[in-house]
Every structure is written in structure tokens, then in C-alpha cells.
Amino acid sequence: MDKLIYILYFVAIVVYAIFYFKKSFDVDLKYFLGYLIAMFACEMIASYVKYSLELDNLWVYNTLTFVEFNFLFLFAKQILFSAKTRKTVTGLIILFNVVYFLTTLYYLYQGTYFEVYNSIASISGSLLIAIVLFLFYKDFLSSNEILNYKRSLTFWIAFGLLCYYLGTIPITSILNNMKGTSRAVIDYLYNIQLVLVIFMYSCFILGALWSQKRVK
């Protein structure tokens, strides 16, 4: 299953890199491509730190949280329809970064930054990006894009992101309190996470292939 995840990561990067340089869509994909590369690079680094260096890799994911959500917010801001909504997103970006830096400083002060996952920042990012995506769909439903939503790249990206980040909030919320949890429960939660990742990246890849060449 892990190999499938890595394949999906790689395929998504290749597909979006090609479409980005070919300018196959009327939306700028640089921030979204940055998000995809960051996610893939994080998994590679985390795997190397854990299995090759035999060190705790939570700091990798704590760092990823900052990069991951900022890329997503910047991309989401691009695809929003109204200037008023984009101003709202600017405020949410500031709010997320304040939460991230305050919680990071707290963990550093406690000396647990390398031992504890910053679930507060991750959950905050997930909730805030979900709000942004709901705002996107609110504008999307009242636009002409809804008439051909199946061939809208932003529709499929937003759909995949929304399902993934809302679905992972319950898992993230208990991540730091799983000591003593049975292996069966841990494996069950891990499999749910994998299914959500596969679904999200399938939306990215199939959505891009389905809707490419809509413009120009």
C-alpha cells in the first residue's frame, strides 16, 4: 500500500508539472505543484530519517505543516471568484501562521518539538482550509462553472482536498494520545489515512486528465 502512495505522489507531480509548463489550464498551478512536491519530499525525508538514520521524524512533519498549508492557502486564494472572499482568506492565512508559530514556540520551550506532533497547528490548518474550500464551492455554485463542473480542474482538486482534510481531523486529534493503544486500532487508523490519501490523489490525477485542454 505504501508503494502505491509513493507512485500516486510521483504521478501527480509529473502530471501537474507537465500541465503547468504547457499552461493547459486557466488557473496558475505553481502553488499547487509546490504543495505536491512538498508532500512527496517530506515523505522521502521522513522515511530516510526514520529508517536510515533511525531517528524520530516528527520534526519533519511539524515543518511540513507550515509549508503544506501555506501552499494550499495561496493556491485556494487564486481560485476564488470574488475579491471579498480572497480578503477573508488573507485573514485566515494570518490566523493559521499565528497559531503555527505560537504552538511551535510552545513545543520548543517545552523541549518536545522533536517528540510531539504539532496537532494543534495541523487541525487548525485543516479546519481553516476546509472553510476556504467551502467558500470556493459557495462561489462555484453561483457561477457558470457549475454547468460543466465535471471538467473543472479546480472542482476536483477542491473536492479531493476537502474530503482528505476533514477526514483526517479525528485521526490527528488523537495522534499524541495513542500510547497503550492496541496495534489493531493503530493499523485501522493508518489504513483509513491511506484510503483518504489514495482518494485525494486520485481526484487530483483523474481530475487533471479529465479536464485538461479546457482552454487555449
Salt bridges, closest charged atoms under 4 A:
ASP26 OD1 - ARG214 NH1 3.83
ASP28 OD2 - LYS30 NZ 2.64
GLU145 OE1 - ARG214 NH2 3.37
ASP187 OD1 - ARG183 NE 3.22
